[in-house]
Amino acid sequence: MAIGFALLSISPLHEKTVYEKLTHISEIVEVHPLFGEFDILVKIEASDIDSIGSIVINKIRAIQGVMDSKTLIGTKSLSG
């Protein structure tokens, strides 16, 4: 299982709509509104790293109102 996090920039007045659509993507297990440089943080669980990239490109970035994203891939290399 691969875990990723995506920081999203949302165009003004689209935050609520984008948030709602993100909650319906099955691979997204957490959605958090933010204040600051980014507007929303999502946690993604997928079978592998390539799948995370596909989810970001084909499902998240495809939502109207998502202007930009920064994707981070989680690792277990520090846990033991």
PDB file of N, CA, C and O in Angstrom:
ATOM      1  N   MET A   1       0.859  -1.185   0.000  1.00  0.00           N
ATOM      2  CA  MET A   1       0.000   0.000   0.000  1.00  0.00           C
ATOM      3  C   MET A   1       0.894   1.233   0.000  1.00  0.00           C
ATOM      4  O   MET A   1       1.866   1.314   0.752  1.00  0.00           O
ATOM      5  N   ALA A   2       0.556   2.173  -0.840  1.00  0.00           N
ATOM      6  CA  ALA A   2       1.263   3.452  -0.910  1.00  0.00           C
ATOM      7  C   ALA A   2       0.367   4.543  -0.331  1.00  0.00           C
ATOM      8  O   ALA A   2      -0.853   4.531  -0.497  1.00  0.00           O
ATOM      9  N   ILE A   3       1.011   5.485   0.351  1.00  0.00           N
ATOM     10  CA  ILE A   3       0.280   6.610   0.928  1.00  0.00           C
ATOM     11  C   ILE A   3       0.862   7.899   0.365  1.00  0.00           C
ATOM     12  O   ILE A   3       2.079   8.068   0.289  1.00  0.00           O
ATOM     13  N   GLY A   4      -0.022   8.798  -0.024  1.00  0.00           N
ATOM     14  CA  GLY A   4       0.394  10.100  -0.524  1.00  0.00           C
ATOM     15  C   GLY A   4      -0.453  11.198   0.086  1.00  0.00           C
ATOM     16  O   GLY A   4      -1.558  10.968   0.577  1.00  0.00           O
ATOM     17  N   PHE A   5       0.097  12.389   0.038  1.00  0.00           N
ATOM     18  CA  PHE A   5      -0.613  13.572   0.501  1.00  0.00           C
ATOM     19  C   PHE A   5      -0.577  14.591  -0.631  1.00  0.00           C
ATOM     20  O   PHE A   5       0.456  14.774  -1.275  1.00  0.00           O
ATOM     21  N   ALA A   6      -1.685  15.240  -0.866  1.00  0.00           N
ATOM     22  CA  ALA A   6      -1.734  16.282  -1.890  1.00  0.00           C
ATOM     23  C   ALA A   6      -2.193  17.578  -1.242  1.00  0.00           C
ATOM     24  O   ALA A   6      -3.226  17.630  -0.574  1.00  0.00           O
ATOM     25  N   LEU A   7      -1.404  18.617  -1.454  1.00  0.00           N
ATOM     26  CA  LEU A   7      -1.756  19.975  -1.027  1.00  0.00           C
ATOM     27  C   LEU A   7      -2.354  20.673  -2.224  1.00  0.00           C
ATOM     28  O   LEU A   7      -1.728  20.743  -3.282  1.00  0.00           O
ATOM     29  N   LEU A   8      -3.554  21.190  -2.074  1.00  0.00           N
ATOM     30  CA  LEU A   8      -4.297  21.740  -3.198  1.00  0.00           C
ATOM     31  C   LEU A   8      -4.540  23.235  -3.054  1.00  0.00           C
ATOM     32  O   LEU A   8      -4.863  23.723  -1.971  1.00  0.00           O
ATOM     33  N   SER A   9      -4.384  23.946  -4.149  1.00  0.00           N
ATOM     34  CA  SER A   9      -4.783  25.348  -4.239  1.00  0.00           C
ATOM     35  C   SER A   9      -6.098  25.388  -5.006  1.00  0.00           C
ATOM     36  O   SER A   9      -6.208  24.844  -6.104  1.00  0.00           O
ATOM     37  N   ILE A  10      -7.077  26.032  -4.420  1.00  0.00           N
ATOM     38  CA  ILE A  10      -8.424  26.068  -4.987  1.00  0.00           C
ATOM     39  C   ILE A  10      -8.769  27.506  -5.363  1.00  0.00           C
ATOM     40  O   ILE A  10      -8.445  28.443  -4.632  1.00  0.00           O
ATOM     41  N   SER A  11      -9.427  27.670  -6.508  1.00  0.00           N
ATOM     42  CA  SER A  11      -9.832  29.017  -6.910  1.00  0.00           C
ATOM     43  C   SER A  11     -10.894  29.540  -5.940  1.00  0.00           C
ATOM     44  O   SER A  11     -11.706  28.769  -5.430  1.00  0.00           O
ATOM     45  N   PRO A  12     -10.884  30.837  -5.691  1.00  0.00           N
ATOM     46  CA  PRO A  12     -11.827  31.430  -4.734  1.00  0.00           C
ATOM     47  C   PRO A  12     -13.280  31.051  -5.052  1.00  0.00           C
ATOM     48  O   PRO A  12     -13.682  30.979  -6.214  1.00  0.00           O
ATOM     49  N   LEU A  13     -14.031  30.819  -4.017  1.00  0.00           N
ATOM     50  CA  LEU A  13     -15.452  30.474  -4.043  1.00  0.00           C
ATOM     51  C   LEU A  13     -15.748  29.053  -4.510  1.00  0.00           C
ATOM     52  O   LEU A  13     -16.915  28.682  -4.636  1.00  0.00           O
ATOM     53  N   HIS A  14     -14.712  28.249  -4.771  1.00  0.00           N
ATOM     54  CA  HIS A  14     -14.904  26.856  -5.166  1.00  0.00           C
ATOM     55  C   HIS A  14     -14.519  25.877  -4.057  1.00  0.00           C
ATOM     56  O   HIS A  14     -14.619  24.665  -4.248  1.00  0.00           O
ATOM     57  N   GLU A  15     -14.087  26.376  -2.916  1.00  0.00           N
ATOM     58  CA  GLU A  15     -13.569  25.513  -1.858  1.00  0.00           C
ATOM     59  C   GLU A  15     -14.588  24.465  -1.399  1.00  0.00           C
ATOM     60  O   GLU A  15     -14.251  23.287  -1.275  1.00  0.00           O
ATOM     61  N   LYS A  16     -15.803  24.879  -1.151  1.00  0.00           N
ATOM     62  CA  LYS A  16     -16.821  23.954  -0.635  1.00  0.00           C
ATOM     63  C   LYS A  16     -17.165  22.880  -1.664  1.00  0.00           C
ATOM     64  O   LYS A  16     -17.298  21.708  -1.313  1.00  0.00           O
ATOM     65  N   THR A  17     -17.309  23.265  -2.913  1.00  0.00           N
ATOM     66  CA  THR A  17     -17.638  22.308  -3.978  1.00  0.00           C
ATOM     67  C   THR A  17     -16.518  21.305  -4.173  1.00  0.00           C
ATOM     68  O   THR A  17     -16.766  20.105  -4.282  1.00  0.00           O
ATOM     69  N   VAL A  18     -15.278  21.795  -4.217  1.00  0.00           N
ATOM     70  CA  VAL A  18     -14.131  20.901  -4.382  1.00  0.00           C
ATOM     71  C   VAL A  18     -14.036  19.953  -3.193  1.00  0.00           C
ATOM     72  O   VAL A  18     -13.840  18.752  -3.374  1.00  0.00           O
ATOM     73  N   TYR A  19     -14.174  20.479  -1.984  1.00  0.00           N
ATOM     74  CA  TYR A  19     -14.136  19.650  -0.779  1.00  0.00           C
ATOM     75  C   TYR A  19     -15.153  18.507  -0.893  1.00  0.00           C
ATOM     76  O   TYR A  19     -14.822  17.348  -0.646  1.00  0.00           O
ATOM     77  N   GLU A  20     -16.362  18.837  -1.260  1.00  0.00           N
ATOM     78  CA  GLU A  20     -17.422  17.834  -1.361  1.00  0.00           C
ATOM     79  C   GLU A  20     -17.072  16.766  -2.398  1.00  0.00           C
ATOM     80  O   GLU A  20     -17.267  15.577  -2.145  1.00  0.00           O
ATOM     81  N   LYS A  21     -16.562  17.171  -3.551  1.00  0.00           N
ATOM     82  CA  LYS A  21     -16.204  16.201  -4.595  1.00  0.00           C
ATOM     83  C   LYS A  21     -15.051  15.311  -4.163  1.00  0.00           C
ATOM     84  O   LYS A  21     -15.022  14.128  -4.501  1.00  0.00           O
ATOM     85  N   LEU A  22     -14.113  15.858  -3.429  1.00  0.00           N
ATOM     86  CA  LEU A  22     -12.977  15.065  -2.952  1.00  0.00           C
ATOM     87  C   LEU A  22     -13.430  13.957  -2.010  1.00  0.00           C
ATOM     88  O   LEU A  22     -12.847  12.873  -2.003  1.00  0.00           O
ATOM     89  N   THR A  23     -14.459  14.218  -1.219  1.00  0.00           N
ATOM     90  CA  THR A  23     -14.935  13.205  -0.263  1.00  0.00           C
ATOM     91  C   THR A  23     -15.565  12.007  -0.962  1.00  0.00           C
ATOM     92  O   THR A  23     -15.789  10.977  -0.326  1.00  0.00           O
ATOM     93  N   HIS A  24     -15.853  12.118  -2.249  1.00  0.00           N
ATOM     94  CA  HIS A  24     -16.459  11.023  -3.000  1.00  0.00           C
ATOM     95  C   HIS A  24     -15.445  10.208  -3.801  1.00  0.00           C
ATOM     96  O   HIS A  24     -15.830   9.278  -4.508  1.00  0.00           O
ATOM     97  N   ILE A  25     -14.171  10.536  -3.705  1.00  0.00           N
ATOM     98  CA  ILE A  25     -13.126   9.757  -4.375  1.00  0.00           C
ATOM     99  C   ILE A  25     -12.682   8.673  -3.397  1.00  0.00           C
ATOM    100  O   ILE A  25     -12.171   8.979  -2.319  1.00  0.00           O
ATOM    101  N   SER A  26     -12.873   7.421  -3.766  1.00  0.00           N
ATOM    102  CA  SER A  26     -12.690   6.311  -2.827  1.00  0.00           C
ATOM    103  C   SER A  26     -11.267   6.205  -2.279  1.00  0.00           C
ATOM    104  O   SER A  26     -11.091   5.773  -1.140  1.00  0.00           O
ATOM    105  N   GLU A  27     -10.261   6.579  -3.038  1.00  0.00           N
ATOM    106  CA  GLU A  27      -8.872   6.463  -2.587  1.00  0.00           C
ATOM    107  C   GLU A  27      -8.462   7.571  -1.615  1.00  0.00           C
ATOM    108  O   GLU A  27      -7.428   7.476  -0.955  1.00  0.00           O
ATOM    109  N   ILE A  28      -9.272   8.603  -1.535  1.00  0.00           N
ATOM    110  CA  ILE A  28      -8.991   9.688  -0.587  1.00  0.00           C
ATOM    111  C   ILE A  28      -9.610   9.314   0.751  1.00  0.00           C
ATOM    112  O   ILE A  28     -10.826   9.166   0.871  1.00  0.00           O
ATOM    113  N   VAL A  29      -8.752   9.164   1.754  1.00  0.00           N
ATOM    114  CA  VAL A  29      -9.230   8.709   3.067  1.00  0.00           C
ATOM    115  C   VAL A  29      -9.370   9.841   4.074  1.00  0.00           C
ATOM    116  O   VAL A  29     -10.007   9.667   5.113  1.00  0.00           O
ATOM    117  N   GLU A  30      -8.783  10.998   3.780  1.00  0.00           N
ATOM    118  CA  GLU A  30      -8.929  12.171   4.648  1.00  0.00           C
ATOM    119  C   GLU A  30      -8.916  13.433   3.787  1.00  0.00           C
ATOM    120  O   GLU A  30      -8.180  13.523   2.804  1.00  0.00           O
ATOM    121  N   VAL A  31      -9.740  14.401   4.171  1.00  0.00           N
ATOM    122  CA  VAL A  31      -9.777  15.712   3.512  1.00  0.00           C
ATOM    123  C   VAL A  31      -9.783  16.774   4.608  1.00  0.00           C
ATOM    124  O   VAL A  31     -10.636  16.751   5.496  1.00  0.00           O
ATOM    125  N   HIS A  32      -8.822  17.711   4.544  1.00  0.00           N
ATOM    126  CA  HIS A  32      -8.710  18.736   5.576  1.00  0.00           C
ATOM    127  C   HIS A  32      -8.625  20.130   4.949  1.00  0.00           C
ATOM    128  O   HIS A  32      -7.700  20.397   4.181  1.00  0.00           O
ATOM    129  N   PRO A  33      -9.562  21.016   5.256  1.00  0.00           N
ATOM    130  CA  PRO A  33      -9.437  22.412   4.819  1.00  0.00           C
ATOM    131  C   PRO A  33      -8.269  23.057   5.572  1.00  0.00           C
ATOM    132  O   PRO A  33      -8.003  22.720   6.726  1.00  0.00           O
ATOM    133  N   LEU A  34      -7.583  23.977   4.912  1.00  0.00           N
ATOM    134  CA  LEU A  34      -6.423  24.642   5.504  1.00  0.00           C
ATOM    135  C   LEU A  34      -6.529  26.148   5.361  1.00  0.00           C
ATOM    136  O   LEU A  34      -7.250  26.655   4.502  1.00  0.00           O
ATOM    137  N   PHE A  35      -5.802  26.854   6.212  1.00  0.00           N
ATOM    138  CA  PHE A  35      -5.550  28.277   6.036  1.00  0.00           C
ATOM    139  C   PHE A  35      -4.074  28.408   5.724  1.00  0.00           C
ATOM    140  O   PHE A  35      -3.253  27.708   6.317  1.00  0.00           O
ATOM    141  N   GLY A  36      -3.725  29.291   4.806  1.00  0.00           N
ATOM    142  CA  GLY A  36      -2.319  29.467   4.468  1.00  0.00           C
ATOM    143  C   GLY A  36      -2.088  29.348   2.981  1.00  0.00           C
ATOM    144  O   GLY A  36      -2.961  29.670   2.175  1.00  0.00           O
ATOM    145  N   GLU A  37      -0.900  28.880   2.620  1.00  0.00           N
ATOM    146  CA  GLU A  37      -0.506  28.800   1.214  1.00  0.00           C
ATOM    147  C   GLU A  37      -1.405  27.863   0.409  1.00  0.00           C
ATOM    148  O   GLU A  37      -1.682  28.125  -0.761  1.00  0.00           O
ATOM    149  N   PHE A  38      -1.864  26.770   1.031  1.00  0.00           N
ATOM    150  CA  PHE A  38      -2.733  25.808   0.361  1.00  0.00           C
ATOM    151  C   PHE A  38      -4.103  25.814   1.026  1.00  0.00           C
ATOM    152  O   PHE A  38      -4.245  26.215   2.181  1.00  0.00           O
ATOM    153  N   ASP A  39      -5.112  25.363   0.278  1.00  0.00           N
ATOM    154  CA  ASP A  39      -6.493  25.416   0.755  1.00  0.00           C
ATOM    155  C   ASP A  39      -7.017  24.096   1.305  1.00  0.00           C
ATOM    156  O   ASP A  39      -7.844  24.084   2.216  1.00  0.00           O
ATOM    157  N   ILE A  40      -6.536  22.981   0.751  1.00  0.00           N
ATOM    158  CA  ILE A  40      -7.019  21.660   1.164  1.00  0.00           C
ATOM    159  C   ILE A  40      -5.845  20.683   1.160  1.00  0.00           C
ATOM    160  O   ILE A  40      -4.979  20.729   0.286  1.00  0.00           O
ATOM    161  N   LEU A  41      -5.839  19.798   2.158  1.00  0.00           N
ATOM    162  CA  LEU A  41      -4.886  18.694   2.235  1.00  0.00           C
ATOM    163  C   LEU A  41      -5.682  17.398   2.148  1.00  0.00           C
ATOM    164  O   LEU A  41      -6.666  17.219   2.865  1.00  0.00           O
ATOM    165  N   VAL A  42      -5.253  16.492   1.265  1.00  0.00           N
ATOM    166  CA  VAL A  42      -5.901  15.181   1.187  1.00  0.00           C
ATOM    167  C   VAL A  42      -4.875  14.079   1.423  1.00  0.00           C
ATOM    168  O   VAL A  42      -3.708  14.201   1.051  1.00  0.00           O
ATOM    169  N   LYS A  43      -5.337  13.006   2.047  1.00  0.00           N
ATOM    170  CA  LYS A  43      -4.520  11.805   2.218  1.00  0.00           C
ATOM    171  C   LYS A  43      -5.064  10.758   1.263  1.00  0.00           C
ATOM    172  O   LYS A  43      -6.265  10.491   1.227  1.00  0.00           O
ATOM    173  N   ILE A  44      -4.153  10.167   0.487  1.00  0.00           N
ATOM    174  CA  ILE A  44      -4.524   9.205  -0.546  1.00  0.00           C
ATOM    175  C   ILE A  44      -3.909   7.849  -0.199  1.00  0.00           C
ATOM    176  O   ILE A  44      -2.732   7.774   0.154  1.00  0.00           O
ATOM    177  N   GLU A  45      -4.694   6.787  -0.298  1.00  0.00           N
ATOM    178  CA  GLU A  45      -4.185   5.429  -0.146  1.00  0.00           C
ATOM    179  C   GLU A  45      -4.437   4.692  -1.453  1.00  0.00           C
ATOM    180  O   GLU A  45      -5.557   4.670  -1.963  1.00  0.00           O
ATOM    181  N   ALA A  46      -3.372   4.085  -1.994  1.00  0.00           N
ATOM    182  CA  ALA A  46      -3.477   3.377  -3.264  1.00  0.00           C
ATOM    183  C   ALA A  46      -2.534   2.172  -3.248  1.00  0.00           C
ATOM    184  O   ALA A  46      -1.747   2.005  -2.316  1.00  0.00           O
ATOM    185  N   SER A  47      -2.619   1.349  -4.268  1.00  0.00           N
ATOM    186  CA  SER A  47      -1.815   0.131  -4.312  1.00  0.00           C
ATOM    187  C   SER A  47      -0.332   0.406  -4.523  1.00  0.00           C
ATOM    188  O   SER A  47       0.508  -0.356  -4.045  1.00  0.00           O
ATOM    189  N   ASP A  48       0.005   1.491  -5.236  1.00  0.00           N
ATOM    190  CA  ASP A  48       1.408   1.810  -5.486  1.00  0.00           C
ATOM    191  C   ASP A  48       1.564   3.297  -5.812  1.00  0.00           C
ATOM    192  O   ASP A  48       0.578   4.021  -5.949  1.00  0.00           O
ATOM    193  N   ILE A  49       2.802   3.731  -5.933  1.00  0.00           N
ATOM    194  CA  ILE A  49       3.083   5.148  -6.177  1.00  0.00           C
ATOM    195  C   ILE A  49       2.513   5.616  -7.508  1.00  0.00           C
ATOM    196  O   ILE A  49       1.991   6.727  -7.600  1.00  0.00           O
ATOM    197  N   ASP A  50       2.607   4.781  -8.541  1.00  0.00           N
ATOM    198  CA  ASP A  50       2.053   5.175  -9.843  1.00  0.00           C
ATOM    199  C   ASP A  50       0.547   5.423  -9.766  1.00  0.00           C
ATOM    200  O   ASP A  50       0.024   6.311 -10.438  1.00  0.00           O
ATOM    201  N   SER A  51      -0.135   4.644  -8.955  1.00  0.00           N
ATOM    202  CA  SER A  51      -1.582   4.836  -8.790  1.00  0.00           C
ATOM    203  C   SER A  51      -1.884   6.169  -8.120  1.00  0.00           C
ATOM    204  O   SER A  51      -2.863   6.831  -8.465  1.00  0.00           O
ATOM    205  N   ILE A  52      -1.049   6.566  -7.164  1.00  0.00           N
ATOM    206  CA  ILE A  52      -1.243   7.871  -6.531  1.00  0.00           C
ATOM    207  C   ILE A  52      -1.135   8.975  -7.578  1.00  0.00           C
ATOM    208  O   ILE A  52      -1.961   9.888  -7.605  1.00  0.00           O
ATOM    209  N   GLY A  53      -0.130   8.896  -8.434  1.00  0.00           N
ATOM    210  CA  GLY A  53       0.016   9.888  -9.501  1.00  0.00           C
ATOM    211  C   GLY A  53      -1.187   9.929 -10.416  1.00  0.00           C
ATOM    212  O   GLY A  53      -1.641  11.005 -10.808  1.00  0.00           O
ATOM    213  N   SER A  54      -1.701   8.773 -10.756  1.00  0.00           N
ATOM    214  CA  SER A  54      -2.879   8.703 -11.619  1.00  0.00           C
ATOM    215  C   SER A  54      -4.105   9.316 -10.951  1.00  0.00           C
ATOM    216  O   SER A  54      -4.881  10.013 -11.604  1.00  0.00           O
ATOM    217  N   ILE A  55      -4.284   9.067  -9.669  1.00  0.00           N
ATOM    218  CA  ILE A  55      -5.410   9.635  -8.928  1.00  0.00           C
ATOM    219  C   ILE A  55      -5.319  11.156  -8.897  1.00  0.00           C
ATOM    220  O   ILE A  55      -6.315  11.849  -9.109  1.00  0.00           O
ATOM    221  N   VAL A  56      -4.130  11.667  -8.635  1.00  0.00           N
ATOM    222  CA  VAL A  56      -3.946  13.123  -8.594  1.00  0.00           C
ATOM    223  C   VAL A  56      -4.250  13.736  -9.958  1.00  0.00           C
ATOM    224  O   VAL A  56      -4.978  14.724 -10.048  1.00  0.00           O
ATOM    225  N   ILE A  57      -3.701  13.158 -11.005  1.00  0.00           N
ATOM    226  CA  ILE A  57      -3.878  13.736 -12.342  1.00  0.00           C
ATOM    227  C   ILE A  57      -5.300  13.553 -12.865  1.00  0.00           C
ATOM    228  O   ILE A  57      -5.911  14.504 -13.352  1.00  0.00           O
ATOM    229  N   ASN A  58      -5.821  12.340 -12.765  1.00  0.00           N
ATOM    230  CA  ASN A  58      -7.096  12.032 -13.423  1.00  0.00           C
ATOM    231  C   ASN A  58      -8.345  12.276 -12.588  1.00  0.00           C
ATOM    232  O   ASN A  58      -9.433  12.443 -13.140  1.00  0.00           O
ATOM    233  N   LYS A  59      -8.206  12.299 -11.268  1.00  0.00           N
ATOM    234  CA  LYS A  59      -9.389  12.482 -10.427  1.00  0.00           C
ATOM    235  C   LYS A  59      -9.380  13.812  -9.680  1.00  0.00           C
ATOM    236  O   LYS A  59     -10.398  14.503  -9.634  1.00  0.00           O
ATOM    237  N   ILE A  60      -8.246  14.175  -9.098  1.00  0.00           N
ATOM    238  CA  ILE A  60      -8.204  15.402  -8.290  1.00  0.00           C
ATOM    239  C   ILE A  60      -8.057  16.635  -9.161  1.00  0.00           C
ATOM    240  O   ILE A  60      -8.852  17.569  -9.051  1.00  0.00           O
ATOM    241  N   ARG A  61      -7.063  16.652 -10.017  1.00  0.00           N
ATOM    242  CA  ARG A  61      -6.846  17.831 -10.875  1.00  0.00           C
ATOM    243  C   ARG A  61      -7.976  18.037 -11.877  1.00  0.00           C
ATOM    244  O   ARG A  61      -8.130  19.130 -12.423  1.00  0.00           O
ATOM    245  N   ALA A  62      -8.758  17.007 -12.119  1.00  0.00           N
ATOM    246  CA  ALA A  62      -9.878  17.115 -13.064  1.00  0.00           C
ATOM    247  C   ALA A  62     -11.072  17.864 -12.466  1.00  0.00           C
ATOM    248  O   ALA A  62     -11.993  18.236 -13.193  1.00  0.00           O
ATOM    249  N   ILE A  63     -11.065  18.085 -11.161  1.00  0.00           N
ATOM    250  CA  ILE A  63     -12.177  18.781 -10.508  1.00  0.00           C
ATOM    251  C   ILE A  63     -12.081  20.272 -10.814  1.00  0.00           C
ATOM    252  O   ILE A  63     -11.039  20.895 -10.610  1.00  0.00           O
ATOM    253  N   GLN A  64     -13.177  20.831 -11.302  1.00  0.00           N
ATOM    254  CA  GLN A  64     -13.210  22.262 -11.585  1.00  0.00           C
ATOM    255  C   GLN A  64     -12.987  23.047 -10.294  1.00  0.00           C
ATOM    256  O   GLN A  64     -13.657  22.815  -9.288  1.00  0.00           O
ATOM    257  N   GLY A  65     -12.042  23.972 -10.340  1.00  0.00           N
ATOM    258  CA  GLY A  65     -11.711  24.776  -9.176  1.00  0.00           C
ATOM    259  C   GLY A  65     -10.354  24.441  -8.589  1.00  0.00           C
ATOM    260  O   GLY A  65      -9.778  25.249  -7.860  1.00  0.00           O
ATOM    261  N   VAL A  66      -9.829  23.246  -8.898  1.00  0.00           N
ATOM    262  CA  VAL A  66      -8.477  22.899  -8.444  1.00  0.00           C
ATOM    263  C   VAL A  66      -7.494  23.593  -9.385  1.00  0.00           C
ATOM    264  O   VAL A  66      -7.437  23.291 -10.577  1.00  0.00           O
ATOM    265  N   MET A  67      -6.721  24.528  -8.831  1.00  0.00           N
ATOM    266  CA  MET A  67      -5.794  25.308  -9.658  1.00  0.00           C
ATOM    267  C   MET A  67      -4.394  24.714  -9.680  1.00  0.00           C
ATOM    268  O   MET A  67      -3.712  24.775 -10.703  1.00  0.00           O
ATOM    269  N   ASP A  68      -3.958  24.138  -8.559  1.00  0.00           N
ATOM    270  CA  ASP A  68      -2.587  23.641  -8.464  1.00  0.00           C
ATOM    271  C   ASP A  68      -2.525  22.576  -7.382  1.00  0.00           C
ATOM    272  O   ASP A  68      -3.356  22.544  -6.475  1.00  0.00           O
ATOM    273  N   SER A  69      -1.534  21.709  -7.489  1.00  0.00           N
ATOM    274  CA  SER A  69      -1.355  20.680  -6.469  1.00  0.00           C
ATOM    275  C   SER A  69       0.122  20.411  -6.246  1.00  0.00           C
ATOM    276  O   SER A  69       0.947  20.590  -7.143  1.00  0.00           O
ATOM    277  N   LYS A  70       0.437  19.982  -5.044  1.00  0.00           N
ATOM    278  CA  LYS A  70       1.767  19.513  -4.694  1.00  0.00           C
ATOM    279  C   LYS A  70       1.562  18.169  -4.023  1.00  0.00           C
ATOM    280  O   LYS A  70       0.863  18.070  -3.015  1.00  0.00           O
ATOM    281  N   THR A  71       2.178  17.123  -4.589  1.00  0.00           N
ATOM    282  CA  THR A  71       1.972  15.773  -4.094  1.00  0.00           C
ATOM    283  C   THR A  71       3.214  15.290  -3.354  1.00  0.00           C
ATOM    284  O   THR A  71       4.340  15.446  -3.824  1.00  0.00           O
ATOM    285  N   LEU A  72       2.980  14.702  -2.188  1.00  0.00           N
ATOM    286  CA  LEU A  72       4.046  14.139  -1.358  1.00  0.00           C
ATOM    287  C   LEU A  72       3.779  12.663  -1.163  1.00  0.00           C
ATOM    288  O   LEU A  72       2.649  12.267  -0.875  1.00  0.00           O
ATOM    289  N   ILE A  73       4.813  11.840  -1.318  1.00  0.00           N
ATOM    290  CA  ILE A  73       4.680  10.394  -1.148  1.00  0.00           C
ATOM    291  C   ILE A  73       5.207  10.021   0.226  1.00  0.00           C
ATOM    292  O   ILE A  73       6.315  10.411   0.596  1.00  0.00           O
ATOM    293  N   GLY A  74       4.412   9.261   0.993  1.00  0.00           N
ATOM    294  CA  GLY A  74       4.812   8.826   2.314  1.00  0.00           C
ATOM    295  C   GLY A  74       5.786   7.657   2.244  1.00  0.00           C
ATOM    296  O   GLY A  74       5.809   6.915   1.262  1.00  0.00           O
ATOM    297  N   THR A  75       6.593   7.497   3.296  1.00  0.00           N
ATOM    298  CA  THR A  75       7.550   6.402   3.358  1.00  0.00           C
ATOM    299  C   THR A  75       7.544   5.781   4.755  1.00  0.00           C
ATOM    300  O   THR A  75       7.201   6.440   5.736  1.00  0.00           O
ATOM    301  N   LYS A  76       7.922   4.519   4.832  1.00  0.00           N
ATOM    302  CA  LYS A  76       8.034   3.835   6.110  1.00  0.00           C
ATOM    303  C   LYS A  76       9.495   3.635   6.484  1.00  0.00           C
ATOM    304  O   LYS A  76       9.784   2.929   7.450  1.00  0.00           O
ATOM    305  N   SER A  77      10.419   4.233   5.751  1.00  0.00           N
ATOM    306  CA  SER A  77      11.841   3.974   5.948  1.00  0.00           C
ATOM    307  C   SER A  77      12.375   4.440   7.297  1.00  0.00           C
ATOM    308  O   SER A  77      13.448   3.995   7.705  1.00  0.00           O
ATOM    309  N   LEU A  78      11.669   5.319   8.003  1.00  0.00           N
ATOM    310  CA  LEU A  78      12.126   5.797   9.301  1.00  0.00           C
ATOM    311  C   LEU A  78      11.504   5.023  10.459  1.00  0.00           C
ATOM    312  O   LEU A  78      11.838   5.269  11.618  1.00  0.00           O
ATOM    313  N   SER A  79      10.614   4.103  10.159  1.00  0.00           N
ATOM    314  CA  SER A  79       9.849   3.452  11.230  1.00  0.00           C
ATOM    315  C   SER A  79      10.468   2.141  11.725  1.00  0.00           C
ATOM    316  O   SER A  79       9.774   1.352  12.366  1.00  0.00           O
ATOM    317  N   GLY A  80      11.709   1.892  11.454  1.00  0.00           N
ATOM    318  CA  GLY A  80      12.255   0.684  12.032  1.00  0.00           C
ATOM    319  C   GLY A  80      13.376   0.175  11.307  1.00  0.00           C
ATOM    320  O   GLY A  80      13.942  -0.851  11.685  1.00  0.00           O
TER     321      GLY A  80
END
